[in-house]
Amino acid sequence: MAYYAVYDKSSGEIENVVECPEFLSDTIHLDGNQSYLQVESQVSPQEYLIFKDSLVLKS
């Protein structure tokens, strides 16, 4: 199993964390302004965001 952070492309805010097998990652439902990034563990949207395709700690 792998974790995927679903985030808003314009703000980088993580909107959901999905756990699924890697081969099913292409089936993750995304709205038009969303993308996803594989992350190593379940992350807290309050503590992290996505910036330039990387997981970063909010300051």
C-alpha positions as CSV (number, residue, x, y, z in Angstrom):
1,M,0.0,0.0,0.0
2,A,1.1,3.6,-0.6
3,Y,-0.1,7.0,0.5
4,Y,-1.1,9.8,-1.9
5,A,-1.7,13.4,-0.9
6,V,-4.4,14.9,-3.1
7,Y,-3.8,18.7,-3.3
8,D,-5.0,21.9,-4.8
9,K,-2.6,22.8,-7.7
10,S,-2.8,26.5,-7.2
11,S,-2.4,26.7,-3.4
12,G,-0.6,23.5,-2.6
13,E,-3.0,22.8,0.2
14,I,-3.5,19.1,0.9
15,E,-7.2,18.3,0.6
16,N,-7.1,14.5,1.2
17,V,-4.8,11.6,1.9
18,V,-5.6,8.4,0.1
19,E,-4.2,4.9,0.8
20,C,-4.2,2.5,-2.1
21,P,-2.0,0.0,-3.9
22,E,0.4,1.8,-6.3
23,F,-1.1,0.1,-9.4
24,L,-4.5,1.8,-8.5
25,S,-3.1,5.3,-8.1
26,D,-4.3,6.3,-11.6
27,T,-7.9,5.7,-10.4
28,I,-7.8,8.4,-7.7
29,H,-10.6,10.8,-8.4
30,L,-9.4,14.3,-9.0
31,D,-11.2,17.5,-9.7
32,G,-9.9,19.8,-12.4
33,N,-7.7,21.9,-10.1
34,Q,-6.3,18.9,-8.2
35,S,-3.3,16.7,-8.5
36,Y,-1.7,14.0,-6.3
37,L,1.8,13.2,-5.0
38,Q,3.0,9.9,-3.5
39,V,4.1,10.4,0.1
40,E,6.0,8.1,2.5
41,S,3.4,8.1,5.2
42,Q,0.1,9.5,6.2
43,V,0.6,13.2,6.5
44,S,-1.3,15.9,8.3
45,P,-2.8,18.6,6.0
46,Q,-2.5,21.0,8.9
47,E,1.3,20.6,9.0
48,Y,2.3,20.0,5.4
49,L,1.6,21.4,1.9
50,I,2.9,20.6,-1.6
51,F,5.3,23.0,-3.2
52,K,7.0,22.4,-6.6
53,D,6.0,18.7,-6.4
54,S,7.5,18.2,-3.0
55,L,6.1,17.8,0.5
56,V,7.1,20.7,2.7
57,L,6.4,21.6,6.3
58,K,4.3,24.7,6.8
59,S,6.0,27.5,8.5
